[in-house]
Amino acid sequence: MKKFIFILGLVILTLNPVFSQSIETEIREFSRREYPHDYEMQQYVYKKQMSAYRYMITVRDSEVKEIAIREYPYDYSMQKYVYDKQLSSKKYLRTVKDAEVKGIAIREYPYDYSMQKYVYDKQLSAKRYMNSASNYNAKLKAQYEYPNDYSMQKYIYDKIAYGN
């Protein structure tokens, strides 16, 4: 077993420079495509992409990493941005208190934490609004039409109650 691990380690060390060079080449080509006539911007993009690449190979949440890679398979800088935003939203969603509203958000966007956060916040705000709504008939109609969507209830309520 130790011999196998040793050989595997040698193979990885041997291939690492080749793989690294391939990434550098890929990123240089990316920067040239982005700014074909501006060498300074190519350098800027190259450095930014390399930094983001190094960041992305260290991240720990593989589920969130997959989201970022799926959205931007060839742009490490955007992967980093998406990863950070998705991870922040995932952590936020662990702290939310309203399970019903969280369920709405997850149902609408099961594979996108950032959109879940957006929907959660929007739905929670609309739910609070509807809880304080005073026009009983408009409230009843809105709840009947959209029993599982507080944002749409608010929209219908406002339309009926205020003619908006």
C-alpha positions as CSV (number, residue, x, y, z in Angstrom):
1,M,0.0,0.0,0.0
2,K,2.8,2.4,0.9
3,K,4.5,1.7,-2.5
4,F,1.2,2.5,-4.3
5,I,0.9,5.8,-2.4
6,F,4.5,6.6,-3.2
7,I,4.1,5.9,-6.9
8,L,0.8,7.9,-6.9
9,G,2.7,10.8,-5.3
10,L,5.4,10.7,-7.9
11,V,2.8,10.7,-10.7
12,I,1.0,13.7,-9.2
13,L,4.3,15.6,-8.7
14,T,5.3,14.8,-12.3
15,L,2.0,15.9,-13.8
16,N,1.5,19.0,-11.5
17,P,3.8,21.3,-13.6
18,V,2.1,20.2,-16.8
19,F,-1.4,20.8,-15.3
20,S,-0.3,24.1,-13.9
21,Q,1.1,25.2,-17.2
22,S,-2.1,24.1,-18.9
23,I,-4.1,26.3,-16.5
24,E,-1.8,29.3,-17.1
25,T,-2.1,28.8,-20.8
26,E,-5.9,28.6,-20.6
27,I,-6.0,31.8,-18.5
28,R,-3.6,33.7,-20.8
29,E,-5.9,32.8,-23.7
30,F,-8.9,33.9,-21.8
31,S,-7.3,37.3,-21.0
32,R,-6.4,37.7,-24.7
33,R,-9.9,37.0,-25.8
34,E,-11.3,39.5,-23.3
35,Y,-8.8,42.2,-24.3
36,P,-7.2,41.3,-27.7
37,H,-5.7,44.8,-28.2
38,D,-4.8,45.8,-24.7
39,Y,-1.8,44.1,-23.1
40,E,-2.1,45.9,-19.8
41,M,-5.7,44.7,-19.4
42,Q,-4.6,41.2,-20.4
43,Q,-2.1,41.2,-17.6
44,Y,-4.7,42.5,-15.2
45,V,-7.2,39.9,-16.1
46,Y,-4.5,37.2,-16.1
47,K,-3.5,38.1,-12.5
48,K,-7.1,38.3,-11.3
49,Q,-8.0,35.0,-12.9
50,M,-4.9,33.2,-11.5
51,S,-5.6,34.5,-8.1
52,A,-9.3,33.4,-8.3
53,Y,-8.1,30.0,-9.7
54,R,-5.8,29.5,-6.7
55,Y,-8.7,30.5,-4.4
56,M,-11.1,28.1,-6.0
57,I,-8.8,25.1,-5.6
58,T,-8.8,25.8,-1.8
59,V,-12.5,26.1,-1.2
60,R,-14.2,23.5,1.0
61,D,-17.9,23.5,0.1
62,S,-18.0,21.2,-2.9
63,E,-21.8,21.7,-3.4
64,V,-21.4,25.5,-3.7
65,K,-18.2,25.0,-5.8
66,E,-20.2,23.0,-8.3
67,I,-22.8,25.8,-8.6
68,A,-20.0,28.3,-9.3
69,I,-18.3,26.1,-11.9
70,R,-21.6,25.3,-13.6
71,E,-22.5,29.0,-13.9
72,Y,-19.0,30.1,-15.1
73,P,-17.0,27.1,-16.3
74,Y,-14.2,29.2,-17.9
75,D,-14.1,32.3,-15.7
76,Y,-12.4,31.7,-12.4
77,S,-13.0,35.3,-11.2
78,M,-16.7,34.9,-11.7
79,Q,-16.5,31.4,-10.0
80,K,-15.0,33.0,-7.0
81,Y,-17.6,35.7,-6.9
82,V,-20.5,33.2,-7.3
83,Y,-18.9,30.9,-4.8
84,D,-18.6,33.6,-2.1
85,K,-22.1,34.9,-2.8
86,Q,-23.6,31.4,-2.7
87,L,-21.7,30.4,0.4
88,S,-22.8,33.5,2.2
89,S,-26.4,32.9,1.3
90,K,-26.2,29.2,2.4
91,K,-24.9,30.3,5.8
92,Y,-27.6,33.0,6.0
93,L,-30.3,30.4,5.3
94,R,-29.1,28.3,8.2
95,T,-30.0,31.1,10.5
96,V,-33.5,32.0,9.3
97,K,-36.4,31.4,11.6
98,D,-39.5,31.1,9.4
99,A,-39.6,27.5,8.2
100,E,-42.7,28.1,6.0
101,V,-41.1,30.9,4.1
102,K,-37.8,29.0,3.9
103,G,-39.8,26.1,2.3
104,I,-41.2,28.5,-0.3
105,A,-37.7,29.7,-1.2
106,I,-36.2,26.2,-1.4
107,R,-39.1,25.0,-3.5
108,E,-38.7,27.9,-6.0
109,Y,-34.9,27.6,-6.3
110,P,-33.7,24.2,-4.9
111,Y,-30.1,24.5,-6.3
112,D,-29.4,28.2,-5.9
113,Y,-28.8,29.5,-2.4
114,S,-28.4,33.1,-3.5
115,M,-31.9,33.1,-5.1
116,Q,-33.3,31.2,-2.0
117,K,-32.0,34.1,0.2
118,Y,-33.6,36.7,-2.2
119,V,-36.9,34.8,-2.2
120,Y,-36.8,34.2,1.5
121,D,-36.3,37.9,2.3
122,K,-39.0,39.0,-0.3
123,Q,-41.5,36.5,1.0
124,L,-40.9,37.2,4.6
125,S,-41.4,40.9,4.0
126,A,-44.6,40.3,2.1
127,K,-45.8,37.9,4.9
128,R,-45.3,40.5,7.5
129,Y,-47.1,43.0,5.3
130,M,-50.0,40.6,4.9
131,N,-50.2,40.0,8.6
132,S,-50.7,43.7,9.2
133,A,-53.1,44.2,6.2
134,S,-56.4,45.7,7.4
135,N,-58.8,45.2,4.4
136,Y,-60.3,41.9,5.3
137,N,-62.0,41.2,2.0
138,A,-58.9,42.1,-0.1
139,K,-56.7,40.0,2.2
140,L,-59.1,37.0,2.0
141,K,-59.2,37.2,-1.8
142,A,-55.4,37.5,-2.1
143,Q,-54.9,34.5,0.3
144,Y,-57.4,32.4,-1.7
145,E,-55.7,33.1,-5.0
146,Y,-52.1,32.6,-3.8
147,P,-52.2,30.5,-0.6
148,N,-48.4,29.7,-0.9
149,D,-47.0,32.9,-2.2
150,Y,-46.9,36.0,0.1
151,S,-45.4,38.2,-2.6
152,M,-48.3,37.6,-4.9
153,Q,-50.8,38.0,-2.0
154,K,-49.3,41.4,-1.4
155,Y,-49.6,42.3,-5.1
156,I,-53.2,41.2,-5.2
157,Y,-54.0,42.8,-1.9
158,D,-52.6,46.2,-3.1
159,K,-54.4,45.9,-6.4
160,I,-57.7,45.4,-4.7
161,A,-57.3,47.6,-1.6
162,Y,-55.6,50.5,-3.3
163,G,-56.4,50.1,-7.0
164,N,-52.6,49.8,-7.9
